[in-house]
Amino acid sequence: MPATARFSRPRRYLHWLVALLLVVQIPLAWIMVEQQLGPDKLGNYALHKSLGIALLALGLLRILAAASTPRPPLPSALPRAQRVAARSAEGILFLVLIVMPLTGWLMSSAANFPVSVFGWFTLPDLVAPDETLFSELQQVHRWLSYLLLATAALHIAAALRHYFVLRDNVLYSILPLARLKRR
């Protein structure tokens, strides 16, 4: 496989770092909302906010990397509708990686709860405290989580289909291990 048929190293590593953080972030969100108010719940919210800001930063880096490095071509045999679906899913995931943490940050500001990033520094409030705005942002954040889960599930299913059914190099192009060979 030619080197141009793979994503750049930064794009591959950013992709998998984001995926790893989402594997932690999503269950953490489900756990924290169900917990009773107390130190564990507050700690989980603080971690969730920190991871959200980290995901925001990584999402911005991913967009910069995508804009500055070429992407490998999709297989020529792939139907146009699937090409559009692949690009659309990528766009949705990039958008959610930016908008979802921003809604969380706005939501915290509207609730008058600071966003501390791993205890290193506190972000400024983006809006004044406002219960109505908090409630609206909470709904947006929740719906974005559903969009994220659905799009990520389709993305993963498509990658597995390319690997196991179509047996092409699409999944290989994003895997971080340079010496890995396609089946």
QUIRAQUI-V769940 format. One record per residue. N is the residue number from 1. RES is the residue in three letters. SS is DSSP state (alpha for helix, beta for strand, coil for the rest). D_LAST is the distance of its C-alpha to the last C-alpha in Angstrom with 1 decimal. Layout:
N_RES_SS_D_LAST / N_RES_SS_D_LAST
//
This chain:
1_MET_coil_12.0 / 2_PRO_coil_15.7 / 3_ALA_alpha_17.2 / 4_THR_alpha_18.8 / 5_ALA_alpha_15.5 / 6_ARG_coil_15.6 / 7_PHE_coil_18.4 / 8_SER_coil_21.0 / 9_ARG_alpha_21.0 / 10_PRO_alpha_24.0 / 11_ARG_alpha_22.5 / 12_ARG_alpha_19.3 / 13_TYR_alpha_21.7 / 14_LEU_alpha_24.2 / 15_HIS_alpha_21.7 / 16_TRP_alpha_20.7 / 17_LEU_alpha_24.3 / 18_VAL_alpha_25.6 / 19_ALA_alpha_23.1 / 20_LEU_alpha_24.3 / 21_LEU_alpha_27.9 / 22_LEU_alpha_27.6 / 23_VAL_alpha_26.3 / 24_VAL_alpha_29.7 / 25_GLN_alpha_31.8 / 26_ILE_alpha_31.3 / 27_PRO_alpha_32.2 / 28_LEU_alpha_35.0 / 29_ALA_alpha_36.5 / 30_TRP_alpha_36.6 / 31_ILE_alpha_38.2 / 32_MET_alpha_40.7 / 33_VAL_alpha_42.2 / 34_GLU_alpha_42.9 / 35_GLN_coil_44.6 / 36_GLN_coil_48.3 / 37_LEU_coil_49.9 / 38_GLY_coil_50.0 / 39_PRO_alpha_48.6 / 40_ASP_alpha_45.1 / 41_LYS_alpha_44.9 / 42_LEU_alpha_46.2 / 43_GLY_alpha_43.9 / 44_ASN_alpha_40.9 / 45_TYR_alpha_42.2 / 46_ALA_alpha_42.6 / 47_LEU_alpha_39.0 / 48_HIS_alpha_37.8 / 49_LYS_alpha_39.8 / 50_SER_alpha_38.6 / 51_LEU_alpha_34.9 / 52_GLY_alpha_35.7 / 53_ILE_alpha_37.3 / 54_ALA_alpha_34.4 / 55_LEU_alpha_32.0 / 56_LEU_alpha_34.5 / 57_ALA_alpha_34.4 / 58_LEU_alpha_30.6 / 59_GLY_alpha_30.6 / 60_LEU_alpha_33.0 / 61_LEU_alpha_31.0 / 62_ARG_alpha_27.8 / 63_ILE_alpha_30.0 / 64_LEU_alpha_31.4 / 65_ALA_alpha_28.0 / 66_ALA_alpha_26.8 / 67_ALA_alpha_30.0 / 68_SER_alpha_29.8 / 69_THR_coil_26.3 / 70_PRO_coil_24.3 / 71_ARG_coil_21.4 / 72_PRO_coil_18.4 / 73_PRO_coil_18.8 / 74_LEU_coil_17.4 / 75_PRO_coil_15.8 / 76_SER_coil_18.9 / 77_ALA_coil_18.3 / 78_LEU_coil_18.7 / 79_PRO_coil_22.2 / 80_ARG_alpha_24.9 / 81_ALA_alpha_25.6 / 82_GLN_alpha_22.1 / 83_ARG_alpha_22.4 / 84_VAL_alpha_25.8 / 85_ALA_alpha_24.6 / 86_ALA_alpha_21.9 / 87_ARG_alpha_24.6 / 88_SER_alpha_27.1 / 89_ALA_alpha_25.2 / 90_GLU_alpha_24.6 / 91_GLY_alpha_28.3 / 92_ILE_alpha_29.4 / 93_LEU_alpha_27.5 / 94_PHE_alpha_29.1 / 95_LEU_alpha_32.4 / 96_VAL_alpha_32.3 / 97_LEU_alpha_31.4 / 98_ILE_alpha_34.7 / 99_VAL_alpha_37.0 / 100_MET_alpha_36.3 / 101_PRO_alpha_37.3 / 102_LEU_alpha_40.2 / 103_THR_alpha_41.5 / 104_GLY_alpha_41.3 / 105_TRP_alpha_43.3 / 106_LEU_alpha_45.8 / 107_MET_alpha_46.0 / 108_SER_alpha_46.9 / 109_SER_alpha_49.4 / 110_ALA_alpha_51.0 / 111_ALA_coil_51.3 / 112_ASN_coil_52.9 / 113_PHE_coil_50.2 / 114_PRO_coil_49.1 / 115_VAL_beta_45.5 / 116_SER_beta_45.2 / 117_VAL_beta_41.9 / 118_PHE_coil_41.2 / 119_GLY_coil_45.0 / 120_TRP_coil_44.8 / 121_PHE_beta_46.4 / 122_THR_beta_47.5 / 123_LEU_beta_46.7 / 124_PRO_coil_49.6 / 125_ASP_coil_50.3 / 126_LEU_coil_49.2 / 127_VAL_coil_51.8 / 128_ALA_coil_55.0 / 129_PRO_coil_55.0 / 130_ASP_coil_55.0 / 131_GLU_alpha_54.4 / 132_THR_alpha_53.7 / 133_LEU_alpha_51.2 / 134_PHE_alpha_49.5 / 135_SER_alpha_49.3 / 136_GLU_alpha_47.9 / 137_LEU_alpha_45.3 / 138_GLN_alpha_44.3 / 139_GLN_alpha_43.5 / 140_VAL_alpha_41.5 / 141_HIS_alpha_39.5 / 142_ARG_alpha_38.8 / 143_TRP_alpha_37.8 / 144_LEU_alpha_35.5 / 145_SER_alpha_33.8 / 146_TYR_alpha_33.2 / 147_LEU_alpha_31.8 / 148_LEU_alpha_29.5 / 149_LEU_alpha_28.3 / 150_ALA_alpha_27.8 / 151_THR_alpha_26.0 / 152_ALA_alpha_23.7 / 153_ALA_alpha_22.8 / 154_LEU_alpha_22.0 / 155_HIS_alpha_20.0 / 156_ILE_alpha_17.9 / 157_ALA_alpha_17.6 / 158_ALA_alpha_16.6 / 159_ALA_alpha_13.9 / 160_LEU_alpha_12.5 / 161_ARG_alpha_13.0 / 162_HIS_alpha_11.1 / 163_TYR_alpha_8.0 / 164_PHE_alpha_8.7 / 165_VAL_alpha_11.0 / 166_LEU_alpha_10.7 / 167_ARG_coil_6.9 / 168_ASP_coil_8.5 / 169_ASN_coil_8.9 / 170_VAL_coil_11.7 / 171_LEU_coil_10.8 / 172_TYR_alpha_9.4 / 173_SER_alpha_12.9 / 174_ILE_alpha_14.8 / 175_LEU_coil_13.2 / 176_PRO_coil_15.9 / 177_LEU_coil_14.3 / 178_ALA_coil_14.4 / 179_ARG_coil_12.6 / 180_LEU_coil_9.4 / 181_LYS_coil_6.4 / 182_ARG_coil_3.8 / 183_ARG_coil_0.0
//
